[in-house]
């Protein structure tokens, strides 16, 4: 399984991060311990939404979409 996830910063609730992983718990722990440069200064993080895909290419495609303007609008309204 491949997971596409959206994190919300607890220190700045308007800040979100979108990513993909095969191990959601381990990846969240890495974000929260400062192991990801892009998210280290806005932690701690919590999972807002995640979706599971059995097709890795489809997961990466959806992650890419969520990082676009229309994808961000979709996530804000629907996720």
ZIKA-V256301 format. One record per backbone hydrogen bond with DSSP energy under -1.0 kcal/mol. NH is the residue of the N-H (numbers start at 1). CO is the residue of the C=O. If there is no record, write none. Layout:
[[NH	CO] [NH	CO]]
This chain:
[[2	53] [3	21] [4	51] [5	19] [6	49] [7	17] [8	46] [9	15] [10	44] [15	12] [17	7] [19	5] [21	3] [27	23] [28	24] [29	25] [30	26] [31	27] [32	28] [33	29] [34	31] [35	30] [39	36] [40	36] [42	39] [46	8] [48	6] [49	6] [51	4] [53	2] [59	55] [60	56] [61	57] [62	58] [63	59] [64	60] [65	61] [66	62] [67	63] [68	65] [72	68] [73	69] [74	70] [75	71] [76	72] [77	73] [78	74] [79	75]]
